[in-house]
Amino acid sequence: MATLDWSQCEAVESVPGKMSGAWVFRNTRMPVHVVFENLGDMNTQELIEQYGVTQEQVDSVLEFVSRSLENPTPLPEELAVSHAHSL
């Protein structure tokens, strides 16, 4: 299983005390996970209008995820072992 290293995506940030440190679009309070939760029901233009993010931000996040899935980062050993035991 691969993990996403959001610190490598310039369009997002995690600030302690801002949205409990969740990854949000830079300079907003809009959590990144909202894009993925709503892509089945909304197109990117609707997301932009509804949540006040830019086309560039959405494109950057989607491109980051696509690149990350092509070249996944493996789970650290201790998490991989923990995950295997939970199956």
Secondary structure as UniProt FT lines:
FT   STRAND          2..3
FT   HELIX           6..8
FT   TURN            10..11
FT   STRAND          12..13
FT   TURN            16..17
FT   HELIX           19..21
FT   STRAND          24..25
FT   TURN            26..27
FT   HELIX           33..38
FT   TURN            39..41
FT   HELIX           44..51
FT   HELIX           55..70
FT   STRAND          73..74
FT   HELIX           77..86
//
